[in-house]
Amino acid sequence: MSFLQDARKLLQQNIREYGMYIALFIIMAIFTVTTEGTFISSRNIVNLVNQTGYIAVLAVGMTLVIVIRHIDLSVGFLGGFLGAIAAIAMVQWNMPVYLAVPFTLALGTLAGLITAFLVAQMKIPAFVATLAGWLIYRGAILVVTESTGTIIIPDETFNAIGNGFIPDIPDIGILPGVHKLTLIIGVIGIILLIISEINSRKKKQAYNFEVLPIEMFVIKLMFTSALIGGVTWLLAGYQGLSWTAVVVLIIVVIYHFITTQTVLGRHIYAVGGNPEAAELSGINVKKITYIVFGSMGMLSALSGILFASRLQSATTTAGQLWELDAIAAAFIGGVSPAGGIGKVAGSIIGALVMLSLTSGMNLMGIGISYQYMARGAVLAAAVIFDVATRNRAK
């Protein structure tokens, strides 16, 4: 009985964090049944991960923007525009890929800093400032692509970012047909996760913070390890880990570390929790605004690079509705519209929820009109859930 009480208490106290995982599990289970297993096949999961990449990167940046109580509507067309700039740099300016990518990321950071200037210095509401950016970058895409309509990118190295997979170790007769390097990476990831969780638990105990009962802690580790192991096995069953997935994992690890282990991360959440109190306590709110929006611009550029690489071209329609998908992924991933609450890992889960809905309904042959309605309903449910849990906490 004590175990069940601990489990219920754990779920109640962490319902915001665990709710999105439960939602993703239910969605994947439903589509696995309705598609007779096609949804959960290795090929479809690999494609799902690759399709999620550019939205997941945007969602990470959008999470921090919403945490500090702002919004950025310009990220979609900014990403599409900068993807086109990267294509032009390589195709028309003959810039090598190792220069074109950093150049594009630098332009994205600059665009984000311009937005931050309007918000932090000019005191223009972020909604208005970024709506202006939405219109400007939409026009900019049309300008740079008007002569050809589509810019084909022939660079194999650049295109491998969105379509290639990490190489495998030589086949030694063990697990034929399975990508063994992906399995090794998955095992290392599980080990590092367990070590991190144990160290975190020890630190909390050293400062007399409340920790999970040992039984629940072990179950949590087992469940998380099984989840990572299952996904790793599915990916290894079809070509392994893609370079897109590697890029997303690197971004998640970096931003997770910044938001949870650094002074900057604590300041970001302090500003989101109460900007006036943060200012009075010595935190430079304007500086945080510049950092967050500059980061958002850089991630928009990276998103555009991933998308252009995946299509092997830059198109006039790139960036359309990306910002809405990123905002939806952030909210579904547990970010609060009130600010100050949200995790980077949650935004990735939110992106997977959105793309899983699209992938599953495509496999079922459901029309695009119903897909939009279903995604809208999920977003509304996520916001209602947030409001309900905050009211209960009060």
Rosetta blueprint (number, residue, H / E / L):
1 M L
2 S H
3 F H
4 L H
5 Q H
6 D H
7 A H
8 R H
9 K H
10 L H
11 L H
12 Q H
13 Q H
14 N L
15 I H
16 R H
17 E H
18 Y H
19 G H
20 M H
21 Y H
22 I H
23 A H
24 L H
25 F H
26 I H
27 I H
28 M H
29 A H
30 I H
31 F H
32 T H
33 V H
34 T H
35 T L
36 E L
37 G L
38 T L
39 F L
40 I L
41 S L
42 S H
43 R H
44 N H
45 I H
46 V H
47 N H
48 L H
49 V H
50 N H
51 Q H
52 T H
53 G H
54 Y H
55 I H
56 A H
57 V H
58 L H
59 A H
60 V H
61 G H
62 M H
63 T H
64 L H
65 V H
66 I H
67 V H
68 I L
69 R L
70 H L
71 I L
72 D L
73 L L
74 S L
75 V H
76 G H
77 F H
78 L H
79 G H
80 G H
81 F H
82 L H
83 G H
84 A H
85 I H
86 A H
87 A H
88 I H
89 A H
90 M H
91 V H
92 Q L
93 W L
94 N L
95 M L
96 P L
97 V H
98 Y H
99 L H
100 A H
101 V H
102 P H
103 F H
104 T H
105 L H
106 A H
107 L H
108 G H
109 T H
110 L H
111 A H
112 G H
113 L H
114 I H
115 T H
116 A H
117 F H
118 L H
119 V H
120 A H
121 Q H
122 M L
123 K L
124 I L
125 P L
126 A H
127 F H
128 V H
129 A H
130 T H
131 L H
132 A H
133 G H
134 W H
135 L H
136 I H
137 Y H
138 R H
139 G H
140 A H
141 I H
142 L H
143 V H
144 V H
145 T H
146 E L
147 S L
148 T L
149 G L
150 T E
151 I E
152 I E
153 I L
154 P L
155 D L
156 E H
157 T H
158 F H
159 N H
160 A H
161 I H
162 G H
163 N H
164 G L
165 F E
166 I L
167 P L
168 D L
169 I L
170 P L
171 D L
172 I L
173 G L
174 I L
175 L L
176 P L
177 G L
178 V L
179 H L
180 K H
181 L H
182 T H
183 L H
184 I H
185 I H
186 G H
187 V H
188 I H
189 G H
190 I H
191 I H
192 L H
193 L H
194 I H
195 I H
196 S H
197 E H
198 I H
199 N H
200 S H
201 R H
202 K H
203 K H
204 K H
205 Q H
206 A H
207 Y L
208 N L
209 F L
210 E L
211 V L
212 L L
213 P L
214 I H
215 E H
216 M H
217 F H
218 V H
219 I H
220 K H
221 L H
222 M H
223 F H
224 T H
225 S H
226 A H
227 L H
228 I H
229 G H
230 G H
231 V H
232 T H
233 W H
234 L H
235 L H
236 A H
237 G L
238 Y L
239 Q L
240 G L
241 L L
242 S E
243 W H
244 T H
245 A H
246 V H
247 V H
248 V H
249 L H
250 I H
251 I H
252 V H
253 V H
254 I H
255 Y H
256 H H
257 F H
258 I H
259 T H
260 T H
261 Q H
262 T L
263 V H
264 L H
265 G H
266 R H
267 H H
268 I H
269 Y H
270 A H
271 V H
272 G H
273 G H
274 N L
275 P H
276 E H
277 A H
278 A H
279 E H
280 L H
281 S L
282 G L
283 I L
284 N L
285 V H
286 K H
287 K H
288 I H
289 T H
290 Y H
291 I H
292 V H
293 F H
294 G H
295 S H
296 M H
297 G H
298 M H
299 L H
300 S H
301 A H
302 L H
303 S H
304 G H
305 I H
306 L H
307 F H
308 A H
309 S H
310 R H
311 L H
312 Q L
313 S E
314 A E
315 T E
316 T L
317 T L
318 A L
319 G L
320 Q L
321 L L
322 W H
323 E H
324 L H
325 D H
326 A H
327 I H
328 A H
329 A H
330 A H
331 F H
332 I H
333 G L
334 G L
335 V L
336 S L
337 P L
338 A L
339 G L
340 G L
341 I L
342 G L
343 K L
344 V H
345 A H
346 G H
347 S H
348 I H
349 I H
350 G H
351 A H
352 L H
353 V H
354 M H
355 L H
356 S H
357 L H
358 T H
359 S H
360 G H
361 M H
362 N H
363 L H
364 M L
365 G L
366 I L
367 G L
368 I H
369 S H
370 Y H
371 Q H
372 Y H
373 M H
374 A H
375 R H
376 G H
377 A H
378 V H
379 L H
380 A H
381 A H
382 A H
383 V H
384 I H
385 F H
386 D H
387 V H
388 A H
389 T H
390 R H
391 N H
392 R H
393 A H
394 K L
